[in-house]
Amino acid sequence: MTAQQLEAKYGDMLRQTPWSDFKTAYLLHDALCKRQPPISVKVGAVKTWIENYRIAADGYSLTTAKELQEQCGSSMFNLAKEYHSAFLLTKELRKRDPPRVSD
C-alpha cells in the first residue's frame, strides 16, 4: 500500500485519536500492524503519508492561494521568492507553528 492509498482509504481515521497521537512513522506503523484487522503497509509509506498528508492538530489546510495570503499576509510574497516551487513552499509552511498546508 502506498501513502496515497493509505490516505484514500484510512486518511480520515488516521487524523483522529488515537492514531493522530503517534508521533513517529515507526510508532504509527506498529499500531497499524497491531490493529484488528491489521493494515498492511510499510514503514516508508507511513513516513511518506505523515510528510504529505498529516496535519497537526493545531494546523489547518488551505486550498487556494487567496486563503494562503489571507492567513499569512504579505509575508507570503517573500516566502514565494525564496521557495519558488509549490513543493518547497509547502515544505516550509509545514515547519511553521502551527503548520499551514497548501494542497
HELIX and SHEET records of a PDB file:
HELIX    1   1 ALA A    3  LEU A   14  1                                  12    
HELIX    2   2 TRP A   19  ASP A   21  5                                   3    
HELIX    3   3 ALA A   25  LYS A   34  1                                  10    
HELIX    4   4 VAL A   43  ASN A   52  1                                  10    
HELIX    5   5 ALA A   65  CYS A   72  1                                   8    
HELIX    6   6 SER A   75  GLU A   82  1                                   8    
HELIX    7   7 ALA A   86  ARG A   94  1                                   9    
SHEET    1   A 2 TYR A  60  LEU A  62  0                                        
SHEET    2   A 2 ARG A 100  SER A 102  1                                        
END                                                                             
